[in-house]
Amino acid sequence: MAGAITSQHARIASVGIHLPSAVRTTQETELLLRAANPGMQLPTGLIHRITGVRRVHVRERGQDASDLAALAGRKALAACGEPVDHLIFASASQDMIEPATSHIVAEKLGLGVPVFDAKNACNSVLNGMQIAAGLIAIGQARRVLVASGETPTTAARWELADKQQFLRSFPGFTMSDGGAAVVVEASDEPGIEGMYFAAESRHWQIGTLPTGGSHRPRDLEATYFDMDGAKLAEAFLQLGPGPVFELLDRLDARIEDFDLIAMHQVATPHLPRIAERLGVSAERIIETVSEHGNLASVTLPLQLSLAFERGAVRQGSRVLLIGLAGGISIGVMAVRL
């Protein structure tokens, strides 16, 4: 495990979110599963009971990850009102292996700036912001658009061989499509006050989506999520809240100093336990997974956007962003808005 912090002078200038209007409820998901697997007895209401997820967002037919990123990007650029000089596509999803999806997003936004992709599962946007702050710190950029388009519903397995395969495919039924964008810009004062990133990469095989790489390039079975949800939760619990408190110690701050704790979410039952280990009340965490599903790297920007809409934060508020991702990794970022 290794971590690092930064006190670079960069801030979040704006956030844009796009969530597809089409939704699929967990009841509809179970009906589809029963229709595709008539010989399998699937308990009614199981998905909601285990995860708390009521519905997920589903992209329009033919809509790519770049489309969702561009839709969110337009909102972030309009809210910022200033031109960007770099674009990072930061997502667990992608349009294709070549070229980088950032080129496709840039074309759709009409941007003629340097681009590249950053990928780290559900922490992709957080890592994109980390890179953006670094580009600003070394004078390579003044303003960076970090955009994500997540399309995980395409990797849900509907035809199941047995209950064991259903269990390993289970997380895919709670994944949601969406887009998010964050403009990170240079500032006189450090809006991004500090960061800490850590990984326990020995756990990488717990959850995979193998398609699109050299490991299994043409295997249709590799196009579906394959995850051991129990082992994934156990791995994160073993990692614990240490990285959060490490960053707080380095900043000489307390968890109580932050107005909002934005946290990646995969299931509602996990939230009270995590809040207790962090020493915060569950009310200070905006719960999004029940109504929006697991949005992968879109989750943290969505919570930040909702917090502004609901008046939970404003300019000058302090926010702690906590990202959790397969692999496994954790990212923590302290931000003054």
N, C-alpha and C positions, 0 to 999 in steps of 0.2 A: 504494500500500500504506500502511496506517495501523495503528497499534497502540496499546494502552493497557493499563495495569495498575491494579490496585486492591489496597489493603491493608485492606479493610473487615473488620469483626469478624463473620464468618459462618463456619459450619462445616457439614460433612456430618454429619447426625445419624443417618441410616439409608439403606439401599439395598434395594430389592425387585426381583426378577427373575421373569418368567414366560416360559417357553419352551414352546410347544406340544409335546405328546408325539408327535404325528404327524411323521414325517420322510420326506423323499424323497432317496434316494441319487443320486449322479451317474450311476450305471449305470441307475437307473430313469428319470432325466431323459433320457438318451440313447435309451433304448427308446421313450419317449413321442415324442421328436423324430423318430425313424425311422418310427414308425407314422403320424405326421401328415404326413411328407414322404417318401413311399416312393421318389421319384425322386432324392433327394439323398444323396450318399455322405458320411456323417459318420464320421470316424475314431473307432474305439473307444477310450475312455479319454481323449479329448482334454480334456474339462473338468477332470478331476483333474490331468492332466499340466501344464496351463497354470496352474491356480490353486491346486492342492493341496486344493481343497474335496472332501470325501467325501460330505457330506450337508447338507441344509438343513431347517429347521423349517417346517412348513406349518400355518397356522391351521385350526381346525375350520370346516366349512361353516356359513355364516351368522355367523361370529364377526367383529366389526368391530375397527378400530383402538382404539376406546374400550374394548372388552371387554378387550383385552390390557393396555391402560394401567391399567384398573381392577383387574385381577387382580394386577398388580405393585404398584399403589398400596396395596392392602390390606396387602400384606406389609410395605411400607415404613412405613406408618402403625402397624402392630402392633409393629414393631421399635422405632420411635421412642417410642411410648407417650404422646405428647403431641398435642394438637389443632393443626391447621394453620389459618392465617388467609388463605391465598391458594393458588390452584391454577393452575399453568401447564401446558398440554398442549404438549409440545415434541417434534415428530416431523416426519419427511418425509411421513408418511401422514396421512390424515384420513378421517372418516366421510363428510363432505359439505362443500360450500362454506359453506352457512349452515344452522344457526348454527355458531359456533366449537365444535370437538369437545370443548373443555374443559368446556362446559356438560353434554355428554352423560356425560363421565367423572364430573363432580361429582354428577350425578343418580344414577349407578350406585354411587357411594361414599357417598351420603347426606350430602354436604357442602353447606352453605349459605354459601359464602365467595365473594369476588370471583374471577373466572376470566378467562383469555384464552389465546390460542394463540401460540406462537412457532415459526417454521418457518425452517430453514436446512439442508435436506438432512441429511446424516449428522452435522452439528455441532449439531443442534437441541437435544439435551439439554444440551450444554456451554453453548450460548447461553442456555438456560433457567436454568441455574445462575448464569450471569453476571447475568441480570436479577434473579433471586431475591436475590443478594447486594446488588444495588443497591437493591432494595425495602427490605431490612433496613437498609442504611446510611442511608437517608433517613427511617427511622422509619415506613414504610408497612406493614411486616410484621414479625412476630416469627418466624414459621415458615412456610415455603413448600414445598408439594409440587410437584415437577417430574416429570411423568409422560409417558411415551412409549408409543405402540402402533404398531408398524411392520408393514405388510402388503404388502410389495413383490412377493410371489409372484403377486399378482393382475395385475401388469403384465408378466409374462413372455410373450413371443410364441412360440407353438407352431407355427403354420403359417407357413412361410418361403417367400418368393418365390425366393430364390437364396442362394448362399453369402455374398455381400456383406451381405445382410440378416441372415444368421445371425451374422456377425462383429459387426455393430452391435447385435444383440440379445443377444450372448453374456453380458455382465455380469448380465443379468436371471436367468439360470439358476443363479447362485450367490447370489442374494439370499434372505434368510430372514425369517420372521415371528417377532415376539416383543414382549414388553413389559418396560419398565423404569421404575423410579420412584426418585427421590432426594428426601429431605427435607433442606432447607437451613435452618438455624436460626441465630438470633443467638447470639453467644458472647462471653465476656470476652476471649478471645485469638483472633487471626486464624487460624482453621483453613484458610480459603481465603487463602493467603499472597500470591498474585498471579496475574494473568492477562495474556495477550497475544493479540489477535485481529488477523488480517490477511486481505486478499482480493486476488485478481487477477481481477476480474470480466470482463475481456476474454475469458476462456475459457468463458463461460457456455454457449456453444452446443455445446461438446464432448460434454456428456451431458445429455439432457433426457427428461422425461416430461410432454409438453405438455398432457395432458387436464385438464379442470376449471378452466380459466381463460379469459380473454377472447381469447387468441391463436388457439386452435382449440377452440371450445366444444363442437362436435358432430361432431368428426371421429373416427371409430372408429380410424383409424391412429394417433391421438395418445394412445391408451390403453396403448401399449407403450413400454418403455424403448428409447431410441435413443442409443447411446453409442459413442464411439471410444475403446476402452480404452487403446490405445497412446498416443494424444495426451493422454489424461487422466493417465496415468502420467508422461509427459514433462513436462506442466505442473507436476505436484507436484515432480518432480526439479529443475526450474528454480527453483521457489520455495525449495527446499532447507531446511536446518535453521536458517536465520537467525533466524526468530521464536522458536525454542526457546532459542537462545543469547542473544537479546536479553532475554528474560524472566529467564534465569539471571543475566545481568549486572546487571540492575536489582535483583535480589534478593541480589546478592553471593553467589551459590550456584554449585555445580558439579553436573554431572550425576551424579557419584558420591555426592552427598549424598542421593539419593533411593533408597528401598528398592524401588520398583517404577516401571516405565515402562509406563503403559497407553496403547495406541495403536490408532487405528482401523485395521482390516485388511480388505483386499479379496482378497489372494492371499498364500500362504506364500512364494513366491520373492522377494517384495519385502522381507520382513522382515530378512534378514541384511544387505542393502545399506543399508537405512535405519538399522539398528543400528550399522553401521560408520560411517556419516556422523555419527551422534550420539555416537560414541565409547563405546558401551555393549556389553556382551556380550548376545548374543541370549537367554541364559538368564534375563535380568532382564525380559524381555518375555513376558507370558503369551499364548501363541498360541491363538486361539479360532476362526479362520476355517476351519480344516480340518474340525472337528466341528460347527460351528454356522453356517457360511456367513457372508455379509456381512449383519450384522444392522442396518445403518444406524446410527441414533442410539442403539440399544440396546447397541452394542458396548462402549463404555467402562464403563458401569455393570456390565455382565456381567463384564468383566475385574476390576473392583474387588471384586465379590462373590466371584468365584472365588479371588482373592488372599486374602481373609479365610478362606474355607473351607479353603484349603490351608496356611494359616499363613505365607504369604509376607509379610503385613502384619498389624499389630495397632494398637491405639490408640497414638498417638504416632508411627507410621510416617509417612514423607513419600512422597508419590506425585506423579508428573508425568503429567497427562492430556493427550494429544496427539490432537486431532481433525482430520480431513481431510474435506472435503466438496466436492461438485460446486458449480460456480459460477465459480471455485474459491475455497475459503477454508480457513484453518487457524486452529485455536484451541488455546492452550496454557494449562493451569491447574496451578499448584503448590498442593498440598493437604497439610496435616498432619492426620492422622486423629485 
